[in-house]
Every structure is written in structure tokens, then in C-alpha cells.
Amino acid sequence: MKYLHLILSALFRRKTRTIFTLLSVLAAFLLFGLLDSVRSAFASAGHDIAGVDRLVTVSKISFTLSLPKSLLERIGSTPGVAAVSYANWFGGIYQDPKNFFANEAVAANFLDLYPEWQLSAAEREAFRNTRTGAVVGERLAEKYHWKLGDKIPLQATIFPQKGGSNTWTLDLVGIFHESDPKQRDQEDVLFFNWDYFDEARAFGTGNVGWYVSRVTDRTQAGRVAAAIDALSLNSDHETKTQTEQAFQASFVSQFGDIGMIVGSIMGAVFFTLILLTGNTMAQAVRERIPELAVLKTIGFSNRAVLLLVLTESVLLIVLGGAVGLVLAGIAVSALTAQLGGSLPLLPVGVAIWLRGLAFMVMIGLAVGSLPARRGMRLRIVDALAGR
């Protein structure tokens, strides 16, 4: 741009003020990138289930409602289903509430549907044949220094035993590890024998939390999901079959409307940002009134002055916002590597960048419009006279 040097000079006239303003813009768009990644993941989850080979079936009303175990054979005989298993959330605590980790009661064949969780044949057999048997992920075992043969007492928060005891003592018979190093978060979980859980729990006997199915042809996953849901249509236990990603998203969405929460947070952040940067631009133009008058004196038109101030305002937001989105992309990649699929996240890709740039331009124009109009309308004589 022909006058870029003028714009940069004006922008960094007060370096300290500009740097702090840029940091504020950076923080706002860093937060935007992170939250929009989560919002986009929830918005897209479950929209297209073609290309996946594992489906999760839960209650259509709420994830917290159980399903009858009688659905097992019917789901297993559905055309296109290669294998089916089931599980139930337990929610126990190890020693201290701060030591919370995922723990579930699962069927004997549950681990067979997850070949990426590598467990020896002997340990699989021990899990099937040990009534109080449990298997844990390698990372979880390392964290608590567990080894095969240890007894793990879990304190029930949802399911007490029939005798009134809240302590479930499990025997560690297997330690699995995730084949993909980037998915090691999947190792932070404990599974134990569902038969033991179902026999000993005080209520809910005969019901399961959810079913997991593996399809024979992943391109037919949508048809298979519809067929599974048709099994309980118009019953008192209607189901919803979805991908594992969509299941995770729906689990988290039990806590609230993710889109509304993200939108409310970003609305507050951007409103505050407009007030902050608007004040910065107004003060910057007010300090440069004589300089703008000189520009008009040497031939700059009203329109040129207007565009200079608007470009300065937009550039201020774009510089900080672009760095914020770059950092958001790095943060999302790091979180994805650390958490794997446990938290729905989409990369900060083209769609998020386009939305971010649109917000940058709109905010820049909004905060620069009033100072720019003032610069455009100022009279040379009054400005040079200090009036």
C-alpha cells in the first residue's frame, strides 16, 4: 500500500499503548479460536456417520437413562452388525475425590471391539474368568503405581452394593496400552466385570448404560444406525445410535447448550474489546488532529483521511487477531495430542479463520468509524489553531 508507512507510524506512535492493545486483541481472538473449535466440533458431531465402524446406542431421552439388556441379541442380529457389546458408567472414586478417573462396568467382550487397546491374550482370559476382575490403561497404572494382582478399592458415588457398602474391591488382572501414542489419554480409564457389577448393585439390575456395535461395512453405518433405532421405536426405551464422537459430544452437552455458552462468552469478550480498542483509536486520533490537518493541507482529501484512519483501526485488530488465531491453532493441536478424543475439538482451519477475519474487519471498522469521521470532517484552520 502506498501509504502503509504513514499508517504504521501512526499505529506505533505510542508503542506501549499499542502493544497493550494488541495483547488485548490477541487474548480475545485466542479465546475465540479455542471456543469456536469446540463449538464447531459439537455442531458437526453426528451429522455424518458414514466412514465409521463403531456406533454407540444410548437412550433417546437422556444418556443417564438405562436400556434393557434384552436389546443385546436384537442389536446383534441386525443386518450389518458384526459384533455388539455393552457398558455402564460407574463413577467410582479411588481413595480421594481428587483422584477421579473414568471407570466403567463392561461386558466380557467389550475390549474386543477396541483392537487399538492392546492387551495380552492371557490378560483378556483372566478378565473374562475373574468375577471381580479389572483392567486399566497403562498411563493410569503408572500414575497410581498399580501392578497385576493389586486390589483396587473404588468408592461408589452412584451405585452402592446390596448390603449397603459403598466399597467395591477389584482385582487388577490386565493393563492395556493404546497403540497410537497420540491417543494415550485413552489409557486413563478402568474397566471391570459387568456381571459382578450387575449382581452386587442395589438397583438397576438387568439394565445397561449403552451398547457399542461394530459394523461390517463402514459405508453403511447410517443405515445400520437407523435399523438399530427402529428396534425400539414407539417403546418406552427408544434409542439413539450415533458415532463415538457424537456420543462424547452429547455426554458433555448434558451440562448445557454449548453453542449458547460459547456465543455468550464471545459476545461479552468482543463487546469489551470494542470498548477498549474504540477508546484507544479515539485517543490516538485526538492526539493527531494537527497532523491530520497538515495532511489535508498538502493535498490529502477527506476520503483519503477517512481511509487512513479506518485502515489503521482494522490493521490494529487484524495484527492482534491473527497472532491470537495462530496461537489458538497451536493450543488446539497440543490439547488434541494430550486429550485425544476425550474433548471434542476441531483444528483451527479455514472456516474458523474466515469467521475470525470477518470479526476482525467488522470490529476494526466499528471502532474506527467515529474517529475516522472526525478526522474527515475536521477543518484545517480550526485544527491548526488548536480549536
Secondary structure as the mmCIF struct_conf table of DSSP 4:
data_model
#
loop_
_struct_conf.conf_type_id
_struct_conf.id
_struct_conf.beg_label_comp_id
_struct_conf.beg_label_asym_id
_struct_conf.beg_label_seq_id
_struct_conf.end_label_comp_id
_struct_conf.end_label_asym_id
_struct_conf.end_label_seq_id
TURN_TY1_P TURN_TY1_P1 LYS A 2 TYR A 3
HELX_RH_AL_P HELX_RH_AL_P1 LEU A 4 LEU A 11
TURN_TY1_P TURN_TY1_P2 PHE A 12 PHE A 12
BEND BEND1 ARG A 13 ARG A 14
HELX_RH_AL_P HELX_RH_AL_P2 LYS A 15 SER A 44
TURN_TY1_P TURN_TY1_P3 ALA A 45 GLY A 46
BEND BEND2 HIS A 47 HIS A 47
TURN_TY1_P TURN_TY1_P4 ALA A 50 GLY A 51
BEND BEND3 ASP A 53 ASP A 53
STRN STRN1 ARG A 54 SER A 59
BEND BEND4 LYS A 60 ILE A 61
TURN_TY1_P TURN_TY1_P5 PHE A 63 THR A 64
BEND BEND5 LEU A 65 LEU A 65
STRN STRN2 LEU A 67 PRO A 68
TURN_TY1_P TURN_TY1_P6 LYS A 69 SER A 70
HELX_RH_AL_P HELX_RH_AL_P3 LEU A 71 GLY A 76
TURN_TY1_P TURN_TY1_P7 SER A 77 SER A 77
BEND BEND6 THR A 78 THR A 78
TURN_TY1_P TURN_TY1_P8 PRO A 79 GLY A 80
STRN STRN3 VAL A 81 TRP A 89
STRN STRN4 ILE A 93 ILE A 93
BEND BEND7 TYR A 94 ASP A 96
HELX_RH_3T_P HELX_RH_3T_P1 PRO A 97 ASN A 99
STRN STRN5 ALA A 102 VAL A 106
TURN_TY1_P TURN_TY1_P9 ALA A 108 ASN A 109
HELX_RH_3T_P HELX_RH_3T_P2 PHE A 110 LEU A 113
TURN_TY1_P TURN_TY1_P10 PRO A 115 GLU A 116
STRN STRN6 TRP A 117 GLN A 118
HELX_RH_AL_P HELX_RH_AL_P4 ALA A 121 ASN A 129
TURN_TY1_P TURN_TY1_P11 ARG A 131 THR A 132
STRN STRN7 GLY A 133 GLY A 137
HELX_RH_AL_P HELX_RH_AL_P5 GLU A 138 TYR A 144
TURN_TY1_P TURN_TY1_P12 HIS A 145 HIS A 145
TURN_TY1_P TURN_TY1_P13 LEU A 148 GLY A 149
STRN STRN8 LYS A 151 GLN A 155
BEND BEND8 THR A 157 ILE A 158
STRN STRN9 GLN A 161 GLN A 161
TURN_TY1_P TURN_TY1_P14 LYS A 162 GLY A 163
BEND BEND9 GLY A 164 GLY A 164
STRN STRN10 THR A 167 GLU A 178
BEND BEND10 SER A 179 ASP A 180
HELX_RH_3T_P HELX_RH_3T_P3 PRO A 181 GLU A 187
BEND BEND11 ASP A 188 ASP A 188
STRN STRN11 VAL A 189 ASN A 193
HELX_RH_AL_P HELX_RH_AL_P6 TRP A 194 ALA A 200
STRN STRN12 ARG A 201 ARG A 201
BEND BEND12 ALA A 202 PHE A 203
TURN_TY1_P TURN_TY1_P15 THR A 205 GLY A 206
STRN STRN13 ASN A 207 VAL A 208
BEND BEND13 GLY A 209 GLY A 209
STRN STRN14 TRP A 210 VAL A 215
BEND BEND14 THR A 216 THR A 216
HELX_RH_3T_P HELX_RH_3T_P4 ARG A 218 GLN A 220
HELX_RH_AL_P HELX_RH_AL_P7 ALA A 221 ALA A 230
TURN_TY1_P TURN_TY1_P16 LEU A 231 ASN A 234
BEND BEND15 SER A 235 SER A 235
TURN_TY1_P TURN_TY1_P17 ASP A 236 HIS A 237
STRN STRN15 THR A 239 THR A 243
HELX_RH_AL_P HELX_RH_AL_P8 GLU A 244 SER A 253
TURN_TY1_P TURN_TY1_P18 GLN A 254 PHE A 255
HELX_RH_AL_P HELX_RH_AL_P9 ILE A 258 GLU A 287
TURN_TY1_P TURN_TY1_P19 ARG A 288 ARG A 288
HELX_RH_AL_P HELX_RH_AL_P10 ILE A 289 THR A 297
TURN_TY1_P TURN_TY1_P20 ILE A 298 GLY A 299
HELX_RH_AL_P HELX_RH_AL_P11 ASN A 302 LEU A 339
TURN_TY1_P TURN_TY1_P21 GLY A 340 GLY A 341
BEND BEND16 SER A 342 LEU A 343
HELX_RH_AL_P HELX_RH_AL_P12 VAL A 350 ARG A 377
HELX_RH_AL_P HELX_RH_AL_P13 ILE A 380 LEU A 384
TURN_TY1_P TURN_TY1_P22 ALA A 385 GLY A 386
#
